[in-house]
Amino acid sequence: VVSGSANSNKAGAITMSVGSSGSGSGAALTFSAGDGAKTGGHVTVTSGSSDTKASGTITIQTPAIGDDVGEGTGSVTISTGAATSASANDAGFSSGTITLETGNSKNDAGGIVLSTGDSPAGKAGEFSVTLGSSGADTGAGLDLSAGSTSSLNAVGGAITLSTGASTQGTSGAFSVQTAASSTNSKATGAVT
């Protein structure tokens, strides 16, 4: 499906939509690449480039819901498929990686913002970073590193961890600790 080009005006847009449902669940829209004996087909979504200004934006979101009796908006899930082995003796493969990064820039590079929504009458959304369990000798690490700088007499990036404030009570607690050892013969990790 291709729209025509335009030399002086805006090229034609392409819209794909399904009809509304009177009851029950709405109709689904599914994009699927083909299976392959070695590598499956890729799905690529790219916004348009620009010679003079910014390239186009890509937006993935669920719609807002305003009905008082609604159950909330839909979720957005980004995940890779599991890598399971057909044989118990097979070492198997690694699951895919999810990469979130901004592009390099001669001026200021773009930032990454992760935030949850406010809730004036209830509890705001929580933010959780959890690593999977390992069967190997060492568990997965969690690294937080601020950016470096090569400019003369400049200062490297800072890391700030703050608990939540309370306008009518007590601010949140801050705890740094290592996990307890599961056996009596092993020591717990150090905090340095």
C-alpha positions in Angstrom: 0.0 0.0 0.0 1.7 3.2 -1.2 0.5 6.8 -1.5 1.7 9.2 -4.1 4.5 11.7 -3.7 4.0 15.4 -3.8 6.7 17.9 -4.8 5.2 21.1 -3.3 2.4 19.9 -1.0 1.8 17.2 1.5 1.8 13.6 0.2 -1.2 11.4 0.7 -1.7 9.7 4.1 -2.5 6.0 4.6 -5.1 5.2 7.3 -5.9 1.6 8.4 -8.8 1.3 10.8 -11.5 -1.3 11.8 -15.1 -0.5 12.5 -16.7 0.1 15.9 -18.6 -2.6 17.7 -22.0 -2.1 19.2 -21.5 -4.6 22.0 -18.7 -6.8 23.4 -15.1 -6.3 22.4 -13.9 -4.1 19.6 -12.4 -5.6 16.4 -8.7 -6.3 16.5 -6.0 -5.0 14.1 -3.0 -7.4 13.8 0.3 -7.1 12.0 2.3 -10.3 11.6 5.5 -11.0 9.7 6.0 -14.4 8.1 7.7 -17.4 9.8 11.1 -18.5 8.5 13.1 -21.7 8.7 16.1 -19.8 10.0 15.0 -16.2 10.8 11.5 -14.9 11.0 10.4 -11.9 9.1 11.0 -8.4 10.5 8.4 -5.7 11.3 9.7 -2.2 10.9 7.9 1.0 11.8 9.7 4.1 10.8 8.6 7.7 10.8 9.3 10.1 7.9 12.6 12.0 7.7 13.0 15.7 7.0 15.7 17.7 5.2 15.0 21.0 7.1 13.2 20.2 10.4 12.5 17.3 12.7 11.6 13.8 11.6 8.1 12.5 12.4 6.9 11.1 15.7 5.9 7.5 16.5 3.1 7.2 19.0 2.0 4.0 20.7 -0.8 4.5 23.2 -4.2 3.3 24.3 -7.1 5.8 24.2 -8.4 7.6 27.2 -11.6 6.5 28.8 -14.1 9.0 30.3 -17.0 6.7 31.3 -17.6 6.7 35.1 -18.4 3.0 35.0 -15.3 2.1 32.9 -12.6 -0.3 34.1 -9.7 1.8 33.0 -7.6 2.2 29.9 -5.9 -0.6 28.1 -2.3 -1.7 28.8 0.8 -1.4 26.5 3.1 -4.4 26.6 6.5 -4.6 25.0 8.2 -8.0 25.4 10.3 -10.5 23.6 9.3 -14.0 23.1 10.6 -16.8 25.4 13.5 -19.0 24.2 12.6 -22.5 25.2 14.5 -25.7 24.3 12.6 -28.7 22.8 15.1 -31.1 24.5 16.0 -31.2 28.2 19.7 -31.8 27.2 19.8 -28.9 24.8 21.4 -25.7 26.0 18.9 -23.6 24.2 19.1 -20.1 23.0 18.9 -16.6 24.4 15.7 -14.5 24.4 15.7 -11.2 22.6 16.9 -7.9 23.9 14.8 -4.7 24.3 16.7 -1.6 23.7 15.5 1.9 24.6 18.0 4.6 23.4 18.1 8.0 21.9 20.2 8.9 18.9 23.5 10.7 19.0 23.5 14.4 18.4 26.1 17.1 17.6 24.2 19.4 20.0 22.1 18.0 22.9 21.0 14.4 22.5 17.5 13.4 23.4 16.5 12.1 26.8 14.5 9.1 28.0 11.6 9.8 30.4 10.0 7.0 32.4 7.1 8.2 34.6 3.8 6.9 36.0 0.5 8.8 36.1 -0.9 10.9 38.9 -4.0 9.8 40.9 -5.6 12.7 42.9 -8.1 10.4 44.7 -6.0 7.1 44.8 -2.5 5.8 44.7 -0.3 6.9 41.8 1.3 4.2 39.6 4.4 2.5 41.0 7.7 2.0 39.2 9.4 -1.3 39.6 12.7 -2.6 38.1 13.2 -6.3 38.7 15.8 -8.6 37.2 15.1 -12.3 36.5 16.4 -15.2 38.6 19.5 -17.0 37.4 20.5 -20.6 37.5 24.2 -19.7 37.0 26.8 -18.9 39.6 26.2 -15.1 39.5 22.9 -13.3 39.4 22.1 -10.6 36.9 23.5 -7.2 37.8 21.8 -3.8 37.9 24.0 -0.9 36.9 23.1 2.8 37.2 25.8 5.1 35.7 25.7 8.8 35.2 27.2 10.2 32.0 30.8 11.2 31.7 32.2 14.3 30.0 35.4 15.1 28.2 35.2 18.9 28.4 37.9 20.7 30.3 37.1 21.4 34.0 33.6 20.0 33.5 31.6 17.9 36.0 30.3 14.4 35.3 26.6 13.6 35.6 25.1 13.3 39.0 22.8 10.6 40.4 20.0 11.6 42.8 17.8 9.2 44.6 15.0 10.9 46.6 12.0 9.6 48.5 8.5 11.1 48.0 7.5 14.1 50.0 4.2 14.3 52.0 2.3 17.6 52.4 0.4 16.3 55.5 2.4 13.4 56.8 5.8 11.7 56.7 8.1 11.5 53.6 9.0 8.1 52.3 11.7 5.8 53.8 15.0 5.1 52.1 16.6 1.7 52.4 19.8 0.2 51.0 20.4 -3.4 51.9 21.7 -6.7 50.6 19.5 -9.8 50.5 19.6 -12.4 53.2 21.6 -15.6 52.5 19.5 -18.7 52.0 22.0 -21.0 53.7 23.9 -20.8 56.9 27.3 -21.5 55.2 27.1 -18.4 53.0 27.6 -14.8 53.9 25.5 -11.9 52.7 26.8 -9.3 50.3 28.5 -6.1 51.4 27.3 -2.6 51.1 30.1 -0.2 50.0 
